[in-house]
């Protein structure tokens, strides 16, 4: 376990410590040794080989960003706000939630297609909104959920998963179901999900740093036995799938595998 580049105490710039409060975005897996994170005020941080292309700062989003996803085959990424406004940064923008297509609940996640030419947005009530070449494969609008949806993850080759705060996993399209934490005791709610490169497994991350591995996803450790003092808000796998990162609400990054 390590904390490269960024620490929970802040980022040192010009001798001053700048607090990284409320890093609400997810880490998005990029090239080998690369990751990108977004903060609630839309500050974007890049690590390793990831390229900083900018953020939506200066465009004054009406609601804060909640998630980030990288564009396949490029250094670009998308940022989505709670209201469903999508921003492409060095990436094509394929659309947003708007007055003619309103969201039924706050947007909680974004997942890009394998081609990089589209994405899905998920709302907390389990609805899915598709843009570009993303194919709608179903959602949870007809189901009564025990807990809100917190993330959406695309499957390599098509389809997607959604995960709810109680650990329930819902598979659509070509995505397979490999297990969940639904109906099982959790010390803290699930906050994020990441899929393996094969699409035959996934990890769930809890706010307390617990990691749950399913299918061909290897378990490389977690923070459940460590007092980190801040909630975990995201998980991202390495390019090979042999490890993963966890990111905390104050910018701390922990590596496993």
N, C-alpha and C positions, 0 to 999 in steps of 0.2 A: 504494500500500500504506500502511495506517495502522493505528493501534492505539488505537481510541477507548475512552473510559471506563475500561478495564481494561488493566493492563500486566503484563508478565511478572514485574516485581519485586514486585508486590503491590498491594493496594487501601489507600489512605490513609484511615483513619477516626480522627477526633479527634486527628490529629497522629501517630498510630501506624501503622506499616506492618504489615499483616496478610498473611502469606504465603498464597498460593493453591496449595498443593501438591496435585498429583494431581487435576486437574480431569478426571475420567474420563468425565463425561457429554458428550453431543453438544449442539451448538447446535440449537435448534428454531426454524424460521422462523415468525414470528408476523405481526402487522400490518405495514404499511409502516414501515420503519425500526425494526423491533423484533426482539429475539432473547432467548432464555432459555437459560441454561446451568445444569447441576447438577454439583456436586463430589462426590468419593467419600464425603464425610461427610454428604452430602445438603444442603449449603448451596446455595441457589438464587440466581442472579444474573440480573437483568433489565436490558435495555438499550433505549434509545430509547423507543418507545411501549408496550413490553411491560409488563404489570402483574404485580407480585409478589403472589401469592395465598397463599404459604406454602410449607412443605416438610414432609417427614415427620419432621423433628427433634422429639423429644418422644415419638414413637411407636416409637422404638428398633427399626429394621429389623434382622433377624438377620444379613443380609448387605448389603454396600454397594450403593448405586444404581449402575447401569451405563449408563442411557440415559434420555432425556426426549423427549416428543413433545407438541406443542400440540394442543388440541382445536379442530377447524375451527369457525369462526364464533363463537368466544368468547375470553376471556382466560385460560381454564383450561388445565391441562396435566396430563399423566400422568408419573409417575416409576416405573420398574421396577428391581427389584433383581436381583442375580446369581442369586438363587434363584427368580425369577419372581414375586415379590410385587409387585402393582401398586397404586399409590396415585393417587387422583384429587385434584388440588388445584384447587378451583373447577371441577371436571369430574366427570362421573359415572364411577363405578368399575364396570367391566363384568366384573370377575373377575380371578383370579390363578391361577398354578400352585399346586397344593395336593396333599395326600396322595392324594386320589382321582384326581387328574390330574397325576402327577409329571412333571417335565422329565427328559429323558434325558441332558442335559448343561447346563452353565451357560447362562443367558440372556444374550444379548449385545445385543439391540436390541428396540425397540418402534416400530410405525408405526400411526398412526391412520387410520381410514377417512375418505373425503371428507365423509361426513355428520356426523362427530364423534360417532357413536353406537357406536363399537366400535374395536378395535385388534387387531393381530397382535403376537405375541412370537416371536422367533427364538432358537434355541439354537445353540451353537457347532458342533454336529454337523449343522446344517441342517434341523432340524425346525421346523415352524411351528404355533403354537397360536393359535386364533382366539377372540375374545370379542365380545359384543354383536352388531352387524350385520356384523362382518367375515366374509367368506366364505373358507373354506379352498379354495385352488386348487392345492394340491400342495406338496411339499417334497422334501428331498434324503435322506430316511431310507434309501432303497434304494441310494444311491450311495456309493462309496468316495471320500472327498474327499482331495485332495492337501494341503489346508490348511483350517483351521477357518473357519467363517462368522464374520464380524465385524459385519455390519449387515443390516438389513432396511428397505426403503423402499416405501411404498405408492404406487400409480399413481393419479393423478386419473382417476376413472371406473371403477376396479376393477383388481384384480390387484396384484402386488407383485414386487419384485426382492430377491434376496439377493446379497451379495458376500462373497467369501472373501479371506483374507489374501494369497493369491498373485495377486489381481486377477481371479479368475474371477467372472463375472456370470451369475446364473441367473434367468430370467424365468418368471413364473407368471400364469395367468389372462389378463387383457387386456394385461398388460405386454409390450412388445416388446423384442427383443434388438437392441442397437445396437453391440455390440462389447465387448471386455474387455481386460484385461492378462494374462489367463491364458496361461501358456506363454511369456511374454516376461520379459526381465530387469528386475528392480526393485531399486533401491538400498535400499529399505526396504519393509516390508509395507504393504498397503492397510489402512486403519483405519476408513474411513467412506465413505458414498455419499449423494448427494442427487439428486433428479430435477427436471427442468424442469417448469414449469407445464403445458405441453402433454402431458407424459407421453411425449414422443417423443425423449427424450435424458436423459443423466445425467452426473454428475461422480463420479470416484473420487478420494479423497484418501489420500496416503501418509503414513506416520509422519514422513518427512523434509520434509513440506510440498509434495511434488510433487502436481500436479493433472492428471488425465487426463479429457478431455472427449469425449463420444460423442453421436452423433445430433445434435439441434439445440441441445445445450448449448454455449454459447460459452466459449472459453478466455480468461480475463482475467488470467492470471498465476499464479505460484506462489511458494513459498519454497524450492524445490529448490536454488537457487544462493545461499541465504542461510543463514548459521550462526545458528540461533535457540537452540541449546543445550538444547532440550526437545522431546520428540516431539509431533507434532500428533495430536489425538485425535478431531476432528470437523470436519464441513463442513456448512454450511447455505446454501441459496440465498436471494437476496432475493425479495420477493413477485413481482416482474416476471420474474425469471429472468435479468436482465441482469448479475448479479454474484453474489458469494458471500462468505461468511466462512469463515475457518479458525480453530480454537481450539486452543491448546496446553495441555499437561498442567499448566502452572502458571498458567493463566488468561489468557495472552496471546491477543488477538483481532486478526486481520489481515483487512482488507477488500480486495476486488478488484472492479473494475467500477463 
